Amino acid sequence: QAGSSEMFGTNPEVPSNEQSRFEPASPYAASKVYAHHMTTIYREAYNLFAVNGILFNHESERRGAEFVTQKIALGVAAIYAGRAKKLSLGNLHAKRDWGYSPEFMDAAHRMMQQNEPSDYVIATGETHTVIEFLERAFAIIGLNWEKYVDVDPEMMRPTDVPLLLGDASKAKAQLGWEPTVRFDELVEIMTRHALLDNQDH
């Protein structure tokens, strides 16, 4: 089962690894912690091959429009096309460990090929703010994000996690996995896809 990095809560040990304490601060995160423990129980009690992948934020051009990374990419495309003048977002200072989904799924596949089941944190080991994502995305179309982005207080989460940063050392050592798509390239992939897709419609 794939677990969310929000399982570590609003004041996580940084960087978080497989031994870090879970302190979920939302129903979503609590459900992930429950699933994590159930997977572990069934693995140990019934000798099942079951693994937990604690995946930090993984994004791609297929990301849902309600997620901040895709919201930014689509917003940039809409502004570039003249279909929008503003982009409204919540917490611009949240720090996230953003990776590329296809690479994270490669890690998930590798977990399932091991001789013994275990749990793995999958992350890039880098953290960036929403502002950094905005800067790079708007730079692709040659605009200053500050002229186009509004902060909407209603979009603020009541228990937002200020910082997420993962330590994937175990995955590197045991699975031979490490990310190759880094933050700047991820922003480029998502934003350029949104711009191209916008031209097709």
C-alpha positions in Angstrom: 0.0 0.0 0.0 1.2 3.5 -0.7 1.3 5.8 2.2 1.3 9.6 2.3 4.2 11.7 3.7 1.5 13.6 5.7 1.4 10.6 8.0 4.4 12.3 9.8 2.2 15.2 10.9 2.7 18.9 11.3 6.0 18.7 13.3 7.8 15.8 11.6 11.3 14.7 12.2 13.2 16.0 9.3 14.2 14.3 7.1 11.6 11.6 7.8 12.6 8.0 7.3 11.0 4.5 7.9 11.6 4.9 11.7 10.2 8.4 12.1 7.1 8.7 14.3 3.6 9.1 12.8 1.6 12.0 14.0 -1.3 12.4 11.5 -3.0 15.8 11.7 -5.9 15.2 9.2 -8.4 12.4 8.6 -6.7 11.6 5.3 -3.3 11.2 7.0 -4.9 9.2 9.9 -6.4 6.8 7.3 -3.0 6.3 5.8 -1.5 5.5 9.1 -4.2 3.0 9.8 -3.6 1.3 6.4 0.1 1.2 7.1 -0.4 -0.5 10.4 -2.9 -3.0 9.0 -0.5 -3.9 6.2 2.3 -4.5 8.8 0.0 -6.6 11.0 -1.1 -8.8 8.1 2.5 -9.2 6.9 3.7 -10.3 10.3 0.7 -12.3 11.4 0.0 -14.2 8.2 3.4 -14.2 6.5 2.0 -12.2 3.5 4.3 -10.4 1.1 3.0 -6.9 1.8 5.0 -3.7 1.7 4.3 -0.1 2.7 5.6 2.6 0.4 5.6 6.0 2.2 5.6 8.2 -0.9 6.3 11.8 -0.6 4.6 14.2 -3.0 4.8 12.8 -6.5 3.6 14.8 -9.4 3.2 14.6 -13.1 1.4 16.1 -16.1 -1.5 13.8 -15.2 -1.9 15.3 -11.7 -5.5 16.3 -10.8 -6.3 20.0 -11.3 -7.1 20.4 -7.6 -3.5 19.8 -6.5 -1.3 22.9 -6.1 1.4 21.9 -8.7 -1.1 21.2 -11.4 -3.2 24.3 -10.4 -0.1 26.4 -11.0 0.8 24.7 -14.3 -2.8 25.1 -15.6 -3.0 28.6 -14.2 0.2 29.6 -16.1 -1.2 28.2 -19.3 -4.5 30.0 -18.8 -2.8 33.3 -18.1 -0.5 32.8 -21.1 -3.5 32.1 -23.4 -5.4 35.2 -22.0 -8.2 33.1 -20.5 -7.3 34.2 -17.0 -5.8 37.2 -15.3 -5.2 35.8 -11.8 -4.4 32.5 -10.0 -5.7 32.1 -6.4 -3.7 29.8 -4.0 -3.5 29.1 -0.3 -0.3 28.8 1.7 2.6 29.9 -0.5 5.2 29.1 2.1 4.5 25.4 2.5 7.6 23.3 1.8 7.3 20.0 0.0 9.5 17.2 -1.3 8.2 17.0 -4.8 9.2 14.1 -7.1 8.1 12.7 -10.5 5.4 10.1 -10.4 6.8 7.6 -13.0 10.0 7.3 -11.0 8.0 6.8 -7.8 6.1 4.0 -9.5 9.4 2.4 -10.6 10.3 2.4 -6.9 7.0 0.8 -6.0 7.6 -1.9 -8.5 11.1 -2.6 -7.2 9.7 -3.0 -3.6 7.5 -5.8 -4.9 10.5 -7.6 -6.5 12.4 -8.0 -3.2 13.0 -11.4 -1.6 11.7 -10.1 1.7 8.9 -7.5 2.1 9.8 -4.3 3.9 8.7 -0.6 4.1 10.3 2.2 2.2 10.3 6.0 2.2 10.3 7.3 -1.4 11.4 10.9 -1.7 13.9 13.2 -3.5 15.5 14.5 -0.3 14.9 18.1 -1.5 12.3 20.5 -0.2 10.9 23.6 -2.1 8.2 26.1 -1.4 5.1 26.8 -3.4 6.7 30.2 -4.2 9.7 28.4 -5.8 7.3 26.4 -8.0 5.6 29.6 -9.0 8.8 31.4 -9.8 10.0 28.7 -12.1 6.6 28.0 -13.8 6.0 31.7 -14.5 9.6 32.2 -15.7 8.8 29.7 -18.6 6.4 32.3 -20.0 8.5 35.2 -19.0 6.2 36.7 -16.4 6.6 37.7 -12.7 4.3 35.4 -10.7 3.8 38.1 -8.0 1.7 40.2 -10.5 -0.7 37.3 -11.1 -1.1 35.3 -7.9 -3.6 36.1 -5.1 -3.6 34.4 -1.7 -7.1 33.2 -0.8 -7.4 32.7 3.0 -10.3 30.3 2.4 -7.8 28.0 0.6 -5.7 27.7 3.7 -5.8 24.2 5.3 -6.7 24.2 9.1 -3.8 21.8 9.8 -1.4 22.4 7.0 1.9 20.6 7.2 4.6 23.4 6.9 7.5 21.1 5.9 7.8 17.7 4.3 11.2 16.2 3.5 12.0 12.5 3.0 15.1 10.4 3.5 15.1 7.6 0.8 18.5 6.2 1.9 17.0 2.7 2.5 15.4 2.6 -1.0 18.7 3.6 -2.5 20.6 1.0 -0.6 18.2 -1.9 -0.9 16.3 -1.1 -4.2 19.0 0.7 -6.1 16.5 3.5 -6.5 17.1 7.2 -6.6 15.3 10.0 -8.4 16.7 11.5 -11.6 14.0 14.1 -12.3 14.7 17.0 -10.0 12.6 20.0 -9.0 13.4 22.3 -11.9 12.8 19.6 -14.5 9.5 18.6 -12.8 8.2 22.2 -13.0 9.3 22.3 -16.6 7.6 19.0 -17.5 4.3 20.0 -15.9 4.1 23.6 -17.1 5.2 22.9 -20.7 2.6 20.1 -20.9 -0.1 22.4 -19.7 1.0 25.0 -22.3 1.0 22.5 -25.1 -2.3 21.0 -24.0 -3.8 24.5 -24.0 -2.8 25.0 -27.6 -4.6 21.8 -28.6 -8.0 23.0 -27.3 
